[in-house]
Amino acid sequence: MTGAHDDSRSLPSCDVVSAWLPVVAQRGYSHIRTSAVAPSMQRVLQDAGFKVCQELSLLRAITPLQIAPTRVSDLHLRTMRHFGGRLKESTRTKILNTDAAAFGPLWALDATSLRDALLATQRSRLFSVGADTCEGFIVVAHTEAAGFVQRLAVQPHLWHTGLGSLLLAHGLRWLERQDCEHVVVNTETSNAPALGLYKKFGFQVMPYQLNVLERTTSEQAA
């Protein structure tokens, strides 16, 4: 949903949202999960029977960004590679494997959602570390002067090595070169390490949080 992180945006009425459900059901889906949405959109969705399934903090940084010094310990880094909006199948598979390892099966990206993340804005870049495997990656993007950190994932055995900081610094430098005036990112409210990482780079928690909601397509759903 375009602009879903912006609390000034709103959805159509509950009746309109409810009318989408049979259309989705006819296409063979039993459940619907939203993107991360601001409170203004949540109210309409909840009136239509959607329930919160993930709580997210929204963070924002204003340029010039505070790009913290990065040091990766005990890790022999391969060359940082970057990609545009389209990926080779072999590269995409490596990226998705790392994402699944980092986020688990419930929240992992699939090929479609990764493609959507890369193509949802005017311009995007994916930076990855590793050759035979993907040790970690970040997806950053912008539309005009608004920048986004859309995904940051590191293989679990490389957590706390500084690799996440390295990737974030690399992505933020790219966003600065695109003349972004601000950058936003969201992460689970319970993810203290991620929150600490973003705050180290000057991100501040916004006064409202985002939620992901879901419901069944069944007409009987409350």
N, C-alpha and C positions, 0 to 999 in steps of 0.2 A: 504494500500500500504506500503510494508515493507520499513522502513527507510525514510518515507515521510518527517520527520522533518529535515533531513540532506540535506543541500543545495548543497552538492556535488553529490547527486543522481539525476538521470534524468529518464524520461519515454521514451518509443519508440517514433517514429515520430507521427505527427498529424494524418496521414493516418491510422496508426495502432490503435490509440486510437479511431478514428471514426469507425473503423471496429468492435469495441466491441459493439457499440450501438445497431445494429439490433439483436445481440445475446441476449443482456439484454431485448430488447423489446419482443423477442420471448418467454421469460420466464414470460411475463405478467407485466413487470414494465414500468411505464410511465415516471419516473424521476430517475436520478442518482445523488447521493450526495457523494462527496469524503470524505476521512478522512482529517485531517489537513495536508496540504502539504506546503513545502518550495517553494521559488520563482523558483528554477530550474524546478520543476515539474509543477508549475502553468502556465508557459509560453506555454508548449505543450498543456495543458488542455484548456487554453483560445483560442488557435488556433483551437481547436476542438469544440469550441462553448460553453464551460463551463463559467459560470459567478460566481463571488465571492458572497457568501451569508453570510459569517461570517469571521470577522477579529480577529486574535488571536495573542497575544504576547507570544513568546517563552522565557522561563527563564531557567537558568542553575545554579547549585551550585556545587562547587568542595568540595570533602571531605578533611579534616574533616568538617562535616556540622555544621553550627551555629544553634543548636537546642535551640530555645528560651524557657525560663521558661514558663510554662503554668499554668493558674489558671481559673477554671470554676466557675463563680459566679451564685448564685441563681439556682443551678441545682443539684439535687441529682442523681449522676451518678450511673448507674448500672455497672456491670462488663464489662470490655472491652473484646469482643469476637473476635476470629480470625478464618478465614476459608481459605482453599486452593483453588485449581482451580475449584472445583465443589461444588454446593450448593443444599441443600434440597429445594423443591418447596416452602415450607412455608417461609424459610429464604429469598429466591430469591424474593418472593412477597413483603416482608417488605422492602427489599433493593430498589426495583424498585419503590415502593410507595414514599419513601423518595426522590429518585432521581427525580421523576416527580414533587414533591412539590417544590424542590429546583431549577430545571432548566426549568420547564414549558413543555407543550406538544410538542413544536417545537423541543427541543433539548434533551428531556428525553431519557434515554436508554430503550431498550426493552430487553426481555430475551436473544435474539440472540446477541445483541451488548454487553451485560454484560458478557455473556459467552466468546465472542471473546476477550474482555479486559482481562479476567482472564487466557486465554489460549494462548495469543499472544506472550508470552515471555518464557524464560526458566523456570522461577519460579515467582509466584505471591502470594500475600496475601491480603485478605480483612479483615479489622478491623472495627467492628461496636460497637456502644453503644446503649443499650436498650435491653429489653427482649420481652415484649408483642408487642412493636412497635420498629422500628429502628429510633432512634433520630438523628443519623448521621453515616456516614461510609467513609472510604477511601480505595482505591485500589492502592497498590504499587506493583512494579514488577521490575525485572532486567533480562538482558541477559548478561552473563559474567560480566564485570565491569561497565556496563551502567545501571543506575537506572532510574525509571520512576514513577512519580505520575500520575496515569492514571485517577483517579476520586476522587473528594472530595465533599461530599454533606451533608448538615445539614438541618433539618426541619426549615422552615422559622421562626417559633415562637421561635427558639433557636439561631437565628443569633445574633451576638454581645454578646454572653455569654462566649466566650472562647472555645467553644466545637470544632470549626474548628482548632484552634491552638493545642488543645489536640490531636486530631486525626492526624494532620500533624506531630507533634512531635513523636507520636507513630510509624507512618509509616516510618519516616526518620530514627529512631533508628533501625528498622528492616533492612532497606537498608544498613545502616552502618555495621551491623553484617554480611551482605552478601559480604562485601569487595568491595562495589561499589566505583569507582573512581569519578564519578560525577552523578548527578541526574537532569533530565529535567522535565519540566511541562509546559503546555500551558493554557492560560485563555483568555477570551475576552479582547480586548484592552480597552474596555469601563468599565470593571469591576474593579473599583478602590479599593474596599475592598479586593478583591482576590489578586490583585497585591501587595497591602500593606502587606497582610499576608505573601506572599511568600518572599518578600523583607526582612521582619522581620527575616526570617530564613536564610538569606544570599543568596537568589537567585538573580541573575542579569539578566536584559533583554538582550537577544541576539541582534546582530546588524541587523537581518532580522526578519520579522514576518511571521507567518503561516496564510494561508487562507483555508477555506472550500469552495468548489465550487460545483455547480450543473447545470444540464441542463435536458431538456426532451430527451427522446429517439427518438423523431420524427426526421425524415430526414430533415424536413423543418427548424429545429432550427438553428439559426445563429451561 
